[in-house]
Amino acid sequence: MTTGATFAQSERSLSRPSPICVDRITEASDRRSVRITPTQKGRKLLLKGRARRVQVLAKRLDGLTYEELKVLQKAAQIIARL
């Protein structure tokens, strides 16, 4: 799941390397509104970034004890209920 803030940050970073990473579509009913969607190149870039983040997180989790992992699992269940 991508939050609005996360997507906005991703959109800014996607726009920098190459303008063809996102498509900007102006809404016909409200010309102030612009829908931003990643292109195929942009989706690949997003997935590559996600894979890097998962790899870093996996390395960090690997250093935790069993008890610490159980605490994180319980915290994740509580957060999921929010």
Backbone bond lengths (Angstrom), bond angles and torsions (degrees), N, CA, C in turn:
res aa  C-N    CA-C-N  psi(-1)  N-CA   C-N-CA  omega(-1)  CA-C   N-CA-C  phi
1 M - - - 1.442 - - 1.530 108.95 -
2 T 1.289 116.47 135.16 1.457 121.80 179.03 1.515 108.55 -111.75
3 T 1.323 116.26 126.41 1.456 119.84 177.59 1.510 109.12 -79.03
4 G 1.318 116.51 165.13 1.461 120.49 178.09 1.513 112.25 -57.82
5 A 1.336 115.95 -44.25 1.467 119.92 -179.43 1.515 110.97 -65.67
6 T 1.337 116.34 -41.72 1.464 120.18 179.33 1.516 110.42 -64.33
7 F 1.331 117.19 -42.58 1.462 119.78 -179.75 1.524 110.38 -66.20
8 A 1.336 116.80 -40.21 1.469 119.60 179.00 1.517 110.44 -61.88
9 Q 1.322 116.29 -42.28 1.459 120.08 177.77 1.525 110.05 -64.27
10 S 1.330 117.26 -42.88 1.463 121.34 178.15 1.522 110.69 -62.87
11 E 1.325 116.69 -40.85 1.469 120.64 -179.63 1.511 110.37 -62.03
12 R 1.341 116.66 -42.61 1.467 119.69 178.91 1.517 110.38 -62.36
13 S 1.324 117.00 -43.75 1.461 118.98 -178.70 1.525 110.56 -70.87
14 L 1.317 118.38 -32.43 1.464 120.93 177.49 1.520 110.98 -69.08
15 S 1.317 116.72 -31.97 1.453 120.71 -178.55 1.517 111.86 -72.05
16 R 1.326 116.76 -28.70 1.461 120.73 -177.08 1.524 113.83 -68.86
17 P 1.355 119.60 -53.23 1.455 118.24 -175.00 1.527 112.95 -61.98
18 S 1.309 115.78 -41.66 1.450 120.16 -178.46 1.516 108.30 -160.69
19 P 1.313 117.15 131.22 1.463 118.83 -178.68 1.525 113.37 -65.28
20 I 1.332 117.82 -9.54 1.464 118.74 -178.98 1.522 112.34 -90.09
21 C 1.342 117.83 11.42 1.459 121.02 177.48 1.526 112.03 -81.72
22 V 1.323 117.73 -18.44 1.460 121.43 178.47 1.524 110.31 -134.90
23 D 1.315 114.43 149.99 1.458 121.49 171.62 1.519 107.42 -105.16
24 R 1.310 116.40 133.54 1.457 121.59 176.64 1.525 107.76 -112.29
25 I 1.331 114.79 120.99 1.464 120.05 -177.93 1.527 108.11 -120.19
26 T 1.325 116.31 116.21 1.464 121.38 178.94 1.522 108.49 -76.15
27 E 1.321 114.82 131.83 1.463 120.43 179.33 1.525 109.66 -71.16
28 A 1.317 116.39 130.32 1.466 120.70 -178.84 1.528 111.77 -65.63
29 S 1.338 116.76 -35.30 1.468 120.00 -176.87 1.524 112.68 -77.49
30 D 1.328 117.92 -21.27 1.459 121.54 -179.97 1.526 107.80 -148.82
31 R 1.311 116.37 96.79 1.461 121.95 -173.12 1.538 113.08 -64.42
32 R 1.344 116.80 -11.94 1.465 119.89 176.06 1.523 110.94 -78.15
33 S 1.311 116.79 -20.09 1.456 122.64 -176.23 1.526 110.48 -92.98
34 V 1.328 115.76 131.00 1.462 121.21 179.74 1.524 108.29 -126.98
35 R 1.317 115.89 125.31 1.460 121.01 176.99 1.525 107.79 -90.06
36 I 1.324 116.01 129.18 1.461 121.22 -178.34 1.520 108.25 -114.71
37 T 1.323 115.91 123.85 1.460 120.87 177.45 1.524 108.88 -130.65
38 P 1.337 116.32 144.62 1.465 118.12 179.31 1.527 111.05 -72.74
39 T 1.324 115.85 143.05 1.465 120.99 171.89 1.522 107.31 -77.92
40 Q 1.327 116.87 179.70 1.462 120.15 177.57 1.534 109.74 -59.32
41 K 1.316 116.62 -41.79 1.462 120.89 177.85 1.531 109.86 -63.38
42 G 1.319 116.83 -40.80 1.458 121.21 178.79 1.521 112.17 -65.24
43 R 1.334 117.45 -40.76 1.458 120.99 177.92 1.526 110.74 -62.79
44 K 1.330 116.70 -40.74 1.470 120.12 177.76 1.520 110.42 -62.42
45 L 1.329 116.54 -41.05 1.455 121.26 179.20 1.527 110.87 -64.92
46 L 1.338 117.30 -41.75 1.460 121.33 177.60 1.526 111.01 -63.11
47 L 1.326 116.90 -44.33 1.464 120.75 -179.80 1.530 111.40 -65.02
48 K 1.311 116.73 -37.90 1.460 120.66 177.80 1.530 110.30 -63.39
49 G 1.329 116.54 -42.83 1.462 120.70 177.53 1.515 111.75 -64.30
50 R 1.327 116.89 -40.59 1.465 121.05 178.68 1.528 110.00 -63.44
51 A 1.319 117.01 -42.77 1.472 120.79 179.67 1.527 110.49 -61.15
52 R 1.332 116.78 -40.47 1.470 120.28 177.43 1.525 111.16 -62.66
53 R 1.341 116.51 -43.88 1.470 119.91 -179.60 1.525 110.85 -64.34
54 V 1.325 117.47 -40.48 1.464 121.35 178.97 1.529 109.91 -63.78
55 Q 1.316 116.66 -41.79 1.460 121.00 179.99 1.538 110.86 -62.54
56 V 1.330 116.77 -44.31 1.464 120.61 178.91 1.524 110.07 -63.67
57 L 1.330 117.42 -44.46 1.458 121.03 -179.89 1.528 110.68 -63.78
58 A 1.321 117.88 -41.51 1.465 121.38 179.52 1.528 110.70 -60.62
59 K 1.322 116.81 -41.30 1.468 120.25 177.98 1.524 110.99 -63.26
60 R 1.321 116.11 -40.47 1.469 119.30 180.00 1.522 111.28 -68.81
61 L 1.319 117.18 -40.58 1.460 120.47 179.35 1.526 111.16 -66.16
62 D 1.312 116.35 -31.81 1.460 121.27 -178.93 1.522 111.57 -61.18
63 G 1.324 117.32 -25.13 1.459 121.10 -179.35 1.521 114.07 -86.14
64 L 1.318 118.11 -1.64 1.461 121.02 -177.61 1.524 111.18 -88.91
65 T 1.327 114.60 155.11 1.468 119.89 176.67 1.521 108.96 -78.47
66 Y 1.325 115.30 167.86 1.464 121.24 177.51 1.528 110.00 -59.72
67 E 1.319 116.94 -42.28 1.465 120.94 -179.36 1.526 111.15 -63.69
68 E 1.328 116.90 -41.30 1.466 120.78 178.67 1.524 111.04 -64.72
69 L 1.320 116.47 -38.89 1.467 119.92 177.63 1.522 111.34 -64.99
70 K 1.338 116.85 -37.72 1.464 119.97 177.32 1.525 110.87 -63.79
71 V 1.334 117.21 -39.56 1.473 121.52 178.06 1.530 109.60 -63.30
72 L 1.334 116.81 -44.34 1.468 120.19 178.34 1.526 111.63 -62.66
73 Q 1.324 116.57 -39.72 1.461 120.13 179.13 1.528 110.39 -62.78
74 K 1.313 117.03 -44.33 1.460 121.02 178.08 1.532 110.67 -63.38
75 A 1.327 117.29 -42.19 1.459 120.84 178.48 1.527 110.57 -62.37
76 A 1.327 117.57 -40.36 1.461 121.28 178.36 1.515 111.34 -62.58
77 Q 1.333 117.09 -38.19 1.471 120.48 178.31 1.527 110.38 -65.62
78 I 1.324 116.84 -40.41 1.474 120.55 178.77 1.536 109.70 -65.68
79 I 1.311 117.09 -45.24 1.458 120.46 -179.92 1.521 110.96 -62.54
80 A 1.328 117.71 -37.92 1.471 121.69 180.00 1.540 111.37 -62.22
81 R 1.323 116.84 -28.15 1.472 120.42 -179.93 1.520 112.85 -76.62
82 L 1.312 117.75 -17.42 1.478 121.24 -176.95 1.506 112.40 -67.94
